[in-house]
Amino acid sequence: MGLLHLLARKSMLHDQVEADQRESRRNRARDAARMLGTVAVERQLMDEIGPSMRDGVIGQLIEQIHAFTRGMKTRGLRKGLVGQHQAAPGTFDDGWFHGHSASFNHYGCRAQKGRSGMKKSAYTLAGTTSKDGTVIGYRKSGRGPGLVVIHGAFVSGHEYERLAQALEDTFTVYVVDRRGRLYSGPQGEQYSMQKECEDAQAVLEATGASFLFGHSYGGLIALELARSASTSVAKLAVYEPAVSIGGQFPSAWMPAYKRLIEQGRDLDAFVAFIKGVGTAERLAKLPRRLLKLMLLPSQLFREGRKLRDKLPTLIMEMEEVFRHDSTVQGYSAITVETLVMAGSKSKDFMLNAARAVAAAIPDSTLELMDGLGHNAPDLFNQKEIAERLKQYFAG
């Protein structure tokens, strides 16, 4: 009787496990269906996207939905993702502070030795003080002539680590964390383009670097610094600087963006920016509902939270872009050799700006890079950008 009892109990437990698994699958399907809506709606959204984008979008969407449901249903995972410690702006996490540094690999982890005993490619965190006393942090890697990289809006130096990795066999690369980002101080109430130029100048002086590269809003900062006759810049390169010509840079999205930020609707604000500016063209083409759905799960993860923390910084930075509208002729005062790059797949307002900048600077070269878009330096084509920068700065 004891054996039969054990066998019966084992069978019951097996049935219960299968029932639990079926219930889990049903719950996951229900969660996904609740987020996606009906199958008909999903198909309608896919039809709007078009066949050329369908597979990639579907794959990303499924992965994010599964990550979202796992995170919400697994208390430990959710606690681990949402409860991670983050350093306050202007401080160095893990006890870092101005004047100290730590070695990290290009994925944000402390550098470790591989099986061969060689260290993985690593950077060092360091910092300097700008004219107004704000700490400006930067990542240092590589060996060779100094090259300072200034990132664009809505991002930080973190997104340019792969570009730095592709450059570090030729240069000592200093990737700045602009004010308002994790390793630097806050933007401050008196934020202005002048402050950004002072920050960049402080990094150039602290590092002894004389080569400067800026992307997007970072490109605008680099141009403004060079225009001010800074003697620290020996050679300049920019990729699609955020220069507005005759009001071409989109601005209609800004009032809604400000309102959404004030209301605490961060995700809606991000969607308003993506669709309003349109430089991330593939994302901008998505229907709002699907775009918001794809972005929602990322808010649970560290990268999503880091992006959310940067949302307020965009307002004052874009106001500087609009304030400098149609001042491109001022770049005729730039005397250093300048390479102006742009991607053939970018929006017309970015291409027009690049052409106007190159036309204004006496000693400049305009290069249209075939097949590249606005986010080539930080997201998609770091190796191509790095190779061009090596040719230019080494020439």
C-alpha positions in Angstrom: 0.0 0.0 0.0 2.9 2.4 0.8 4.4 1.9 -2.7 1.0 2.5 -4.4 0.4 5.5 -2.3 3.8 7.0 -3.3 3.2 6.2 -7.0 -0.2 7.8 -6.8 1.2 10.9 -5.1 4.0 11.2 -7.7 1.4 11.0 -10.5 -0.7 13.7 -8.8 2.4 15.9 -8.4 3.3 15.4 -12.1 -0.2 16.4 -13.1 0.0 19.4 -10.9 3.3 20.5 -12.4 1.8 20.2 -15.9 -1.3 22.1 -14.9 0.9 24.9 -13.4 3.0 25.0 -16.6 -0.2 25.3 -18.7 -1.5 28.0 -16.5 1.8 29.9 -16.7 1.7 29.7 -20.5 -1.9 31.0 -20.5 -0.9 33.8 -18.2 2.0 34.8 -20.4 -0.2 34.7 -23.4 -2.9 36.8 -21.6 -0.3 39.4 -20.6 1.1 39.6 -24.1 -2.4 39.8 -25.6 -3.4 42.5 -23.2 -0.4 44.6 -24.3 -0.7 43.9 -27.9 -4.5 44.0 -28.2 -6.3 41.6 -30.6 -4.6 39.6 -33.3 -6.3 41.8 -35.8 -4.8 44.9 -34.3 -1.4 43.3 -34.3 -1.7 42.4 -38.0 -2.9 45.9 -38.7 0.2 47.4 -37.0 2.5 45.1 -39.0 0.8 46.0 -42.2 1.5 49.7 -41.4 5.2 48.9 -40.7 5.7 47.1 -44.0 7.4 43.9 -44.9 10.9 45.3 -44.9 10.8 46.0 -41.2 8.4 43.3 -40.0 10.7 40.5 -38.9 13.1 42.7 -36.9 10.3 44.6 -35.2 8.4 41.4 -34.3 11.5 39.8 -32.9 12.4 42.8 -30.7 8.8 43.2 -29.6 8.5 39.5 -28.5 11.8 39.7 -26.6 10.8 42.8 -24.8 7.3 41.5 -23.9 8.8 38.3 -22.5 11.3 40.2 -20.5 8.5 42.5 -19.2 6.3 39.6 -18.1 9.2 37.7 -16.6 10.3 40.8 -14.7 6.8 41.5 -13.4 6.1 38.0 -12.4 9.4 37.1 -10.8 9.8 39.1 -7.6 13.5 38.5 -7.3 14.2 39.6 -10.9 12.0 42.6 -10.6 13.7 43.6 -7.4 17.1 43.1 -8.9 16.3 45.3 -11.9 14.3 48.1 -10.3 16.1 48.2 -7.0 19.7 48.6 -8.4 21.7 51.4 -6.8 22.5 54.3 -9.1 24.9 57.1 -8.4 23.6 60.6 -8.1 24.5 63.0 -10.9 27.9 64.6 -10.3 29.3 61.6 -8.3 31.3 58.5 -9.2 29.5 55.3 -8.2 31.3 52.7 -6.1 33.0 55.4 -4.2 34.5 57.2 -7.1 35.1 60.9 -6.7 37.0 63.7 -8.4 40.7 62.9 -8.6 40.2 59.1 -8.5 39.7 56.6 -11.2 38.8 53.0 -11.8 39.3 50.6 -14.7 36.3 49.3 -16.6 35.8 47.3 -19.8 33.8 48.7 -22.7 30.6 47.1 -21.4 30.6 49.0 -18.1 32.2 46.2 -16.1 35.5 46.2 -14.2 38.3 45.1 -16.5 39.2 41.4 -16.1 41.8 39.1 -17.4 40.7 36.6 -20.0 41.9 33.1 -20.4 45.0 34.2 -22.2 45.9 36.4 -19.2 45.6 39.6 -21.2 43.3 42.3 -20.0 40.2 43.0 -22.0 39.9 46.4 -23.6 39.4 48.8 -20.7 38.8 52.5 -19.9 39.6 54.6 -16.9 37.1 57.1 -15.4 38.6 60.5 -14.6 37.3 64.0 -14.2 38.1 67.7 -14.2 36.5 70.9 -13.1 34.8 73.4 -15.4 35.0 77.1 -15.1 31.9 77.4 -12.9 33.1 74.6 -10.6 31.0 71.8 -12.2 32.8 68.4 -12.3 33.0 66.9 -15.8 33.8 63.2 -16.0 35.2 61.4 -18.9 36.3 57.9 -20.0 39.9 57.4 -21.0 41.2 54.5 -23.1 43.9 53.7 -25.7 47.3 55.1 -26.5 48.4 57.8 -28.9 47.5 61.4 -29.7 44.7 62.7 -27.6 41.2 62.7 -29.1 38.2 64.1 -27.2 34.7 62.8 -28.1 31.6 64.9 -27.3 28.4 63.0 -27.4 25.0 64.2 -28.5 21.7 64.9 -26.8 19.6 62.2 -25.1 22.7 60.0 -24.6 25.9 60.0 -22.5 29.5 58.9 -23.0 28.4 55.3 -22.4 26.8 55.0 -25.9 30.2 55.9 -27.5 32.3 53.3 -25.8 32.3 51.1 -28.9 33.5 54.0 -31.0 36.2 54.6 -28.5 37.1 50.9 -28.6 37.5 51.1 -32.4 39.8 54.2 -32.0 42.0 53.2 -29.1 44.6 51.4 -31.2 45.5 54.8 -32.7 44.5 57.5 -30.1 44.2 58.1 -26.4 40.4 58.6 -26.5 38.6 60.8 -23.9 34.8 60.3 -24.1 33.1 63.1 -22.2 30.1 62.7 -20.0 28.5 66.1 -20.6 26.9 67.9 -17.6 23.6 66.4 -16.5 24.9 62.9 -17.0 26.0 60.2 -14.5 29.7 61.1 -14.1 29.3 64.9 -14.3 27.6 67.6 -12.4 24.0 68.8 -13.1 23.1 71.1 -16.1 22.4 73.9 -13.6 19.8 76.7 -13.8 22.3 78.9 -15.8 22.8 76.2 -18.5 24.0 77.6 -21.9 26.1 76.7 -24.9 28.8 78.8 -23.3 28.8 76.4 -20.3 29.2 73.4 -22.6 32.1 75.1 -24.4 33.8 75.8 -21.1 33.3 72.1 -20.1 34.9 70.9 -23.4 37.7 73.4 -23.0 38.4 72.1 -19.4 38.7 68.5 -20.7 41.0 69.5 -23.5 43.2 71.4 -21.0 43.2 68.6 -18.4 44.0 65.9 -20.9 46.4 67.8 -23.2 44.4 66.5 -26.2 44.2 68.6 -29.4 41.9 66.6 -31.6 38.1 67.1 -31.1 35.2 65.1 -32.5 31.5 65.9 -31.9 28.4 64.2 -32.9 24.9 65.8 -33.3 24.5 68.2 -30.3 28.1 67.4 -29.5 29.0 68.6 -33.0 27.3 71.9 -32.3 29.3 72.3 -29.1 32.6 71.4 -30.9 31.8 74.0 -33.6 31.0 76.7 -31.1 34.2 76.0 -29.2 36.3 76.2 -32.4 34.5 79.4 -33.4 35.5 81.0 -30.1 39.1 80.7 -31.3 40.1 78.1 -28.7 43.8 77.4 -29.1 43.4 73.9 -27.7 41.9 72.5 -30.8 44.4 71.6 -33.6 42.0 69.6 -35.7 38.2 69.2 -35.7 35.7 66.7 -37.0 31.9 66.6 -36.6 29.2 64.2 -37.7 25.8 65.8 -38.5 26.1 68.7 -36.0 22.7 69.8 -34.6 22.8 73.1 -36.5 19.4 74.6 -37.6 19.2 76.4 -40.9 16.3 78.7 -41.4 14.1 76.9 -38.8 14.5 73.6 -40.6 15.4 71.7 -37.4 12.0 70.3 -36.2 10.6 72.1 -33.1 6.8 71.5 -33.2 7.2 68.6 -30.8 8.8 70.6 -28.0 5.6 72.1 -26.3 4.1 68.6 -26.0 7.4 67.2 -24.8 7.7 69.8 -22.1 4.1 69.2 -21.0 4.6 65.4 -20.8 7.8 65.8 -18.8 6.0 68.1 -16.3 3.2 65.5 -16.0 5.7 62.7 -15.3 4.8 60.9 -18.5 8.4 60.0 -19.5 7.6 57.3 -22.0 5.1 59.5 -23.9 7.7 62.3 -23.9 10.3 59.9 -25.4 7.8 58.8 -28.1 7.0 62.5 -28.9 10.7 63.2 -29.4 11.4 60.2 -31.6 8.5 60.9 -33.9 8.9 64.7 -33.7 12.6 64.9 -34.7 12.6 61.7 -36.9 16.4 61.2 -36.9 15.9 57.6 -35.7 13.9 57.0 -38.9 13.1 53.3 -38.5 11.6 54.0 -35.1 9.9 57.2 -36.1 7.9 55.3 -38.8 6.3 53.0 -36.2 2.8 53.7 -35.0 2.8 55.5 -31.6 1.1 52.5 -30.0 3.7 50.0 -31.1 6.6 52.3 -30.4 5.4 52.9 -26.9 4.9 49.2 -26.4 8.4 48.4 -27.6 9.9 51.0 -25.2 7.8 50.2 -22.2 9.7 47.1 -21.0 13.1 48.8 -21.3 12.0 51.1 -18.5 12.5 48.2 -16.1 16.1 47.7 -17.0 19.1 49.8 -16.2 19.6 51.1 -19.7 16.0 52.2 -19.9 16.3 54.0 -16.5 19.5 55.7 -17.6 17.7 57.0 -20.7 14.7 58.2 -18.6 17.1 60.1 -16.3 18.3 62.0 -19.4 14.9 63.1 -20.6 14.8 66.4 -18.7 18.3 67.4 -20.1 16.9 67.5 -23.6 14.7 70.6 -23.1 17.5 73.1 -22.4 19.8 71.5 -25.0 17.2 71.8 -27.7 16.5 75.4 -26.7 20.1 76.1 -27.4 19.8 74.5 -30.9 16.8 76.7 -31.7 18.5 79.8 -30.2 21.5 79.3 -32.6 19.2 79.0 -35.6 20.7 80.5 -38.8 24.0 81.5 -37.2 26.0 79.2 -39.4 27.9 82.0 -41.1 29.6 82.6 -37.7 31.6 79.4 -38.4 33.6 81.4 -41.0 35.7 82.4 -38.0 36.9 78.8 -37.5 40.5 78.6 -38.6 41.4 75.0 -37.8 41.1 72.2 -40.4 37.6 70.7 -40.1 36.0 67.5 -41.4 32.2 67.6 -41.7 30.6 64.2 -42.1 27.0 63.2 -42.8 25.2 60.0 -43.7 23.4 59.6 -47.0 20.3 58.1 -45.2 19.9 61.0 -42.8 17.1 63.6 -42.9 17.3 66.5 -45.3 17.6 69.1 -42.5 20.7 67.3 -41.1 22.2 67.1 -44.6 21.5 70.7 -45.3 23.1 71.7 -42.0 26.2 69.7 -42.8 26.5 71.3 -46.2 26.0 74.8 -44.8 28.6 74.2 -42.0 31.2 73.0 -44.5 30.5 75.9 -46.8 31.0 78.4 -44.0 34.3 77.1 -42.7 37.3 78.1 -44.8 39.4 75.0 -44.3 36.8 72.3 -44.4 36.0 69.0 -46.2 32.4 67.7 -46.5 32.1 63.9 -46.7 28.8 62.2 -47.4 29.1 58.6 -46.1 27.0 56.2 -48.2 24.4 54.1 -46.4 24.9 55.7 -43.0 22.3 57.4 -40.8 22.3 59.9 -38.0 23.2 57.4 -35.3 26.2 55.9 -37.0 28.8 57.1 -34.4 26.9 55.8 -31.3 24.7 52.9 -32.4 25.3 51.4 -35.8 28.5 52.1 -37.7 31.2 52.8 -35.2 33.9 51.0 -37.1 33.3 53.0 -40.3 33.3 56.3 -38.4 36.5 55.3 -36.5 38.3 54.4 -39.7 37.5 57.7 -41.3 38.6 59.6 -38.1 41.9 57.7 -38.1 42.6 58.7 -41.7 41.7 62.3 -41.1 43.4 62.9 -37.8 46.5 61.0 -38.8 46.8 62.8 -42.1 
